[in-house]
Amino acid sequence: MKILFATPECAPHVKTGGLGDVSAALPPTLARLGHDVRLLMPAYSGMKVAGDVLASVDIPAEGQWPAAQLLEIDPGNGVPLLLLACPSLYSRAGSPYVTPTGADHHDNAIRFGFLSHVAARLGTARSPLPQWRADVVHANDWPLGLAPLYLAQARLSEPAGSVAASVVTIHNLAFQGVFPIGVADALGVPWQWRGMDGVEFWGQLSMLKGGLQFADAITAVSPTYAREIQTPAAGVGLDGVLRARAGRLTGILNGIDTAVWNPATDRLLPHTYSASSLEKKALDKAALQARCGLKRRADAMLFGVVSRLTSQKGIDLVLEALPALMADGGQLAVLGQGEPALHDALAAAVARYPGSVAVKIGFDEALAHLIEAGADCFLMPSRFEPCGLNQMYSQAYGTPPLVNATGGLVDSVTDSGASSTGTGFVMRSADSEGFGEALRRARAAFAERRRWRGIQVQGMARDFGWERSAAQYIEVYRQAAQLAGVAV
Ligand code: ADP
């Protein structure tokens, strides 16, 4: 199958969260399974991509769309990278989505509308690449939401079966790409699709809704999240659309990139270890304590957090539980960035518990790895979590996670109380009582060295590799192709 994986971010080039990791790992796994996969993303300023340039194609200006260039680069992982170069849209300071001060780029609708437009064209006879046309366009999150709509539009004028099938993946339904409906002209959304059955969302235009309405298949990043988002409580206003398309919706748990997240080979760790040399994990704990200015105590139960600091992640529950976390010499190391109020509250926690609480505000890949390895227990009490990666990393690193019972956390962590093959601690309610209760159980288990080791080893033995998920995506692509009448 010829598969175009279209995304606004991909590690290590540009990453703001889990989608960056998925984009780096899923396409090469699909390629290893024998498919012809290419990855499309914008050429942001400052990106350094090593590899041979395979092609450079001019995309002339057309209607409302600007002229651009498509650079095809071989990064050596089996997935040619298609970089959409259009400096007026993508060369600027900030992240893919926001300016350095945190405001949305003013023209995000056009920036990602254009990316979606090019993604769709790569699935039609008008593909800008002379030799290559996708059978399936895999659109990720709201920035690619309009790609399925543009493909549906192409089907109106091109012969049946000659336009790629479309799959849209929801990595986080909370981000929907909502803009004033007036941008529909600039985006070229046909009149008949500007209403409720199309992109209209409470009088505005939602790019993600466009994807959900027009995609041949929809996936969400875990089976539990796929169910949750069909309810008003977790549907963020799109649950009705998702219920209407439930037959097209599948939940597929993300994997983790075991070439990057493996404690036995991790180059970012001062000391590597495996399940059979778990005692060396203590060296990483000491290194983490030294690096963060925590007291060098081997026996302290050290809790770790690596997270976007937003209300989604339940950091307030961690802060509320500080006295219980600090009991018996407990320690806490936090890495993250996000809402200023949480930055302030964490700074206050450091001042209150010097040498026991350490906080680093910022994005730091090496410290993220060191926390996964050096902490004893990883905290992830998210209010909602489409999939979540850190709880899988922490299990692989022998750092049992304490998680809320939501989304992908349910699908990837087995409660140690509920099962003798438990790998972590699952909260029984999504509040401070639930956190406190799970914390007491984690502390009790930590106090029993053999039991703790059993939980660690069971987590490390779990297979979170991408192969299983990639096979499920292939199945979804096949179904989508069949529905779209594309022969694969
Ligand atoms: P989300 O996508 O909601 O942010 P995930 O758990 O799915 O959450 O993925 C987060 C990814 O980003 C993980 O790879 C995590 O290690 C990484 N990450 C988050 N915050 C930071 C940070 N401050 N520094 C380094 N890595 C981070």
Boltz pocket constraint, residues with backbone or C-beta under 6 A from the ligand:
constraints:
  - pocket:
      binder: B
      contacts: [[A, 16], [A, 17], [A, 18], [A, 19], [A, 21], [A, 306], [A, 307], [A, 308], [A, 335], [A, 336], [A, 337], [A, 360], [A, 362], [A, 363], [A, 364], [A, 365], [A, 368], [A, 387], [A, 388], [A, 389], [A, 390], [A, 391]]
      max_distance: 6.0
